[in-house]
């Protein structure tokens, strides 16, 4: 365990932040526009997101860089702005966190399917390494690989992130299978925890895909398969579509109600994903710090 992770965990369960995409949409991000590019064009608005999370009790805030790898940015014609977008994202969250919190760089999937040969393993490694180095240069404290539906891509990203020397958190999304306890490519919580740990991730876990109550069992299964600290960031329930908008119905108290159970299942780092906001994080922090 790295010194940073050990220091964070010395006080008990650690509260991370909540969703970014839905919060930026509330601040005016149009549908279809690249959220990460706002680090350059709307930095003041982006900074409101981590500031609100710190005020709500987040000890860790992420960066607005989920789609800021070369492969994903190419879809927006922004592949040449990897360094600028990631370093700006790190600076924004660093200002917001101040002396009160840590900043972990967010790294999401490429959006291309490795098994469908839409991208090669080398292309993925190079893209993730480039992003990781840019975030490191921007001054993040650690890196978070999140919402990975393909374990192979997560393993490639983990190897790329380790080149920075920073602590690495690696997470998958479980939203498939009869019991919704599989990744899109059919991997179980045990397989994900075991393989990401073996690949050198300092913290492993899961995010997105479903609500907090559903992640209790997944967390318990991951806990049995690894000795690494666990990072869990569920959604505010399952989405329902209202027109072209996804609506998440779990309010702050409903979300926080399962917090203690998630800690008992083995979670060390807890936060929220889609549909959660500062209110959810504030309620969660109050529950798990009792």
C-alpha positions, 0 to 999 in steps of 0.5 A: 500500500502506498503512503498516500493510500495508507494516510487516507485510510488511517482515519477510516472510510474515505469519502470521494466525490459524486457525478461530474457529467450530470452536474456539468449539464446542470451548469449548461453543458449542451448534450453532445458537447465534450465535457472535458473541453470545458476545462479550457473554455469554461474553467470557472463553471467546471471548478464549481463542481469539485468546490461543491463536493469539497464543501459537501465532505469529499476528501477526494475530488476527481478531475473533469478528464473522463474522456480525455484520452487521445482515442476518445477525444478524436471523436470530438476532433480534439486529439491534439489537446490531450495535454492541455485538457488534462493539465487544465483539469488537474489545475481546476480540481487542485484549486477547488480542493485546496488544502482540504482534499486530494485530487485523483485524475479521472481516466475513462474508457476509450470508447472503442472495443478491443475485442472487436479490433476497433483499436489495438492494445498498443494504441490503448496503452499509448493513449492511456500513458499519454493521458496519465503523464499529462495528469501527473504533470498537472499535479494530481495525487493519484489516478483513477481508471473508472467505468471499464466494461472490458477488463482487458482495457482496464489492465492495459490502462493500469499498466500505462498508469503505473509508468507515472509512479502515482498510486492507481485506482482501477474500477470496472462497471458491473451492469450485465448478466442475469444478476447484473453482476458481470462486466459487459465482457462477462467478467465476475467481481472476483475475476476483476478484483484478482486480475487488477490486483495482480496487475499492480493496482493499489486500489480496485473497485467498481463504479456506475451501472447500478445503485448503491444497494446493488453494489453491496454484494459486488463489494463483498465478493471483491473483498473476498478476492483481494487484499487491496482497498476497495473503491465503490461509486454507485449511481443514484439508483437505476436511470429512467428516461424522461424524454431524452434525459436520464433521471435518477430517483434515489435522493440523498437519504436513500443513497446514503442509507446503504453507506454503512452496509457498503462499509461493512461489505469492505468498501474503503473509498465511497462516493457517487456516480451518475445522478449523484450530487453534493447532497448525496455526498454530504448525506453519505459522509454523515452516515459513514462517519457516525 
